[in-house]
Amino acid sequence: MDTDRELINKIIDGNQHAFRILVEDYRRLVSHIVYRMVADTSDREELAQEVFIKIYRNLAGYRFKSKLSTWIGKIAYNSCLNYLQKKKAPLYEDQIDRNDFQSKQKNISGAKDESLSPDQLLQNQQVKTLLREEISHLSVQQRTIITLFHFDEMSYKEIGEIMNLPAGTVKSHLFRARKRLKERLLAKYKTEEFFQ
């Protein structure tokens, strides 16, 4: 928290480099929320920028009652809800092009594991692709929760604060999302093909 407090104080004092650091640190979180909820690519980019503008404008009002990531996630989530209400836009169905997917995969999975063989790397990539495809069939709420929990490693409480849900409800949605994913995968693929 001390480093967040120092960073925020620098930003409030007008340090542009400090704000760039904040953007870099939280770009992935904002993208995970926006890209799960908004379908139009150009609107996604514009909305993500708008989220960071709102963050900048409201930093002086941040009171450290929750983690900075939770506060930023809440701003991103509420911005997406406002966007969807204004536009009455369809929710994102994970239709990303191959290049966009590969760049996101690098961010999500981190560096490649050098100890894996090319066959194992290919198989891991195929499993990730299948999971992404099946996640796209979940409700927007379940997609968002599963992304925040597994990709951003947030707690039930943090996700609940972002989405204005009790932690128990988040846990329930996550359980149902995992169950639905498992059912879809088992129905679509033979167990031995998918899980070998």
Order of alpha helices (4+ residues) and beta strands (2+ residues): alpha-alpha-alpha-alpha-alpha-alpha-alpha-alpha-alpha-alpha
